[in-house]
Amino acid sequence: MTTKESINIVWLKRDLRLEDNEAITNALKSKKRTLLLYVFEHILLNDDHYSERHFNFIKESIRDINNELRSYNSKILAVLSDIQGAFNLIQEFYKINTIFSHVETGLLVTYNRDKEIKRYCRNNIINWVESKNNGVERGLANRENWFENWENYMYQDPEVFQPRDNQLLKLPEIETLENVFTIADLETPTDTKFQKGGSTTGWKYANSFLESRHEEYMFNISKPEASRISCSRISPYIAWGNLSIRQVFQKAQEVKSASKDKRHIGAFISRLRWQAHFIQKFEMEHTMENASVNKGYHKLKKSISNEYQKAWREGQTGFPLVDASMRCLIETGYVNFRMRAMLASFFTHILWQPWQAATTHLSQQFLDFEPGIHFPQLQMQAGETGINNLRIYNPTINSLKHDPEAVFIRKWVPELAHLDTPFVHEPYLMTEMEQAFYNFKLGVDYPNPIVDIKENRKRASDILWNMKQDPQVIAESFRILKRHTLKDRDRMLRNE
């Protein structure tokens, strides 16, 4: 009887890169050969938070890695399966010694899957070594020294991908494994407006931002059209792990130290810190996926309107900046932070719908869907944390301020493009005669506003401000602050 070779597996998840990948480094340090594995898991393929754009980005990322692995005569084994089934099939050919991966701060479904894998490894005498992901830590009771630890991690030398000969399973061996799996088709559409996945493309975005595009960063960060150029646009590459935060942080620090105007890069670096802060918060408050982190808001009840929600999802609310932002997001997978906040605020405040009803639509559209950002931000914009300022965005004021010439609105709501600029911002102010002059009919060519924004804004403000005085909301606010407040918060804000 032939003895099976004992190998290691690197289970890739949201860490789709070769460089600065601690799981890969740890696997290569052992004396056993390593297989790189990505599993398109049925639990995620069928999860309502995900959509085709996410899986295409992942496929492009895998193809990019495989291009790099050609020189090592290797590639990623990319399969359709559940993860236990994948391990079982591999074990028919090899003895799995150790599985290396990063800790995933993901959905409840992935957390439960990981608990099952822990049992599986224990029952099959397999080691499972999980590495810290971008400085986020599991099992913390509070944030004491968290920022110091995170920053120390950011300044450590990135891991370098330098496999020696025969450390990775070779192409013929991986192709033998492929014969017993349902192999993932890695081809993707080429005619979309989505950013393409992969570290190679991610670094093109990062480098162009750090070399020149950052010069207008703070000036344009809130402008829906100009921000598409002046912002870094690397969030999908961070969300899916094409770039590590540490790589970007260190590169940005180099640029900042050599720059005469440090404001823009400093502001960008501070957002890298806040990104980690929110993911750490979600890691420590897993119930945020389904319920408000502040339990006092669990008593807040809102009536469901399928009509309002459909209009919001389709960009047909009658408020041009809201509709332009939603349509742009659907087609390109990206709008800037202010437009995201406005979409969430409009849904939860102006339409008075529960934030939970917005989660899957937005997550499906955001190419950079990151659970640790998604749920804390939704709750913050909905005003249900008890510790953040209540922000109820007025879409008209925001369009006049951040898209004064209505360039963005005209681009994404073309039925308004021929109107004079004031009417592009507020078509509902047009008289019957003005509509006739423009050969334009409100309610036909473009919808009337679906709600009275002034009335609904006041209702939301009154209810939410009153709830801030609720004893349970106050008690929960103290709990949240005690658990998550950073002693270095001011330093983070100062961009030092």
C-alpha positions, 0 to 999 in steps of 0.5 A: 500500500502506497503511503500518501504524501503529507502536504499543507494547504493554504485556504485562500479566502479574502486574501487573494494575493501572494505578497504579504500573505502570512498564511502562505509564508507560514506554509512555505516555512514548513518542510512539506509541500503546499497546495494553494486552494480557493473554494467557491463555496455553495454557502456563499454562492447562494448567500443573498449578500453576494452577487455575480460581480463579486465572484467575477472579481474573485475569478480575475484575482485568481487568474492574476495569481495564476499568471504569477505562479506560471514561473513556479509551474503551479497554480491555485486549485479553484473548485466549486464545493463545500469546504469539507467536501474539498478537503475530503477529496484532497485527502483521497490523494494526500494526507493533509497535515496543516491548513493555513489561512487568515482569520475571516471577519465575515458573515455569520454563515462563514463564522459558523462554517469555521466552527465546523472546520475546527471540529473537522480538523480535530476529528481528522488530526489536521492542524489549522493555523489562522493568521491575523488579517490586516491587524484585526484581532479575534477574541478581544474584550476591549480596545485597550492598546488596540491601536498601538498593536495595530500600528506596530503590525503595520510597521512590520516588514511585509511577508515576501513570496519566495518559494523554493523549488518543489515547495508548491504542488506542480501543475500536473499534480493539480490537474490530477486533483481537478479531475475529481472536482467540479472546476470553477470556470474562471472566465469573466465578462470583459464589457462591464464598467466594474474594476477588474480584480487582481493585485496587478491591477490593484497596484496600478490604482494604488500607485497612480493615486499615490503618485499624482491622483491624491493631489486633489483627494480632500478637495474632491472626496465628497464630489460624486463625479470628481471623486471617481478620479481623486479617490484611491479606488483601491477599496475592492482590492483591500476588501478581497485581499489583492492588497494588504493594508500593511502594503498600502500603509507603508507605501503611503507613509513613504509618499507622505514623508517625501511630500511637501503637502502632507494633508491629502496623504495624511487624510488617506492614511487615517482612513486606513486606520478607521477601516481597521477600526470598523472591522475590529468593531464588527469582529467584536459585535457579531450580532451587528449583521442582523440587529442594531449594536445598541440594543435600545434601538431594537424597540424602534419599529418601522412600517415596511413599504415595498413601493418605497424600497423598489423605487430606491433600489431602481433609482426611481425615487424622484430625487435626482442625486439619490437616483443617480447614485443608485444607478451609478452603483448598480452599473459600476459597483462604486460611489463615494462615501458621501453618496453611500451614506446618503443612500443609506440615510435616505432609505432609513430616514426619509423613507423610514425603512429598517436598515436591515431591508437595505443590507443585501441590495447594497452589499450585492451592488458594492464591488468592495463589499466588506462585512466589517465595514458594511454593517457598522456603517449602515447602522451608523448612517441609520442613527442606531448606534447611540454614540454617533452624531445623527446625520440625515442627508438632504439630497438636494442640498448635497447635489447643489453643493457637491455636483453644482453643474449637475454633471454626475446627475446628467450622466446617470439620469439622462432623462434630465440631461436636457433640462437647465441645471436648476431643474436637473437638481429639482425637476419637481419645481417645474411648472406645467408651462416649463415642462411643456417648454422642455417637452418633459412630463413629470410623472412620465419622463421622470417620477415625482418625489415619492415622499415629502422630504421635509415632513419625513426628515422632521419625523425621523429627527424627532423620533431618533433624537428622543430615543437618544434619551431612552435609558436603555439606549444610554446604557448601551451607549456607555457599554459600546464606548467602554468596549470600543473607544480607543485611547489613541482616537485623537491621534488617529484623527490628527493623521499622525 
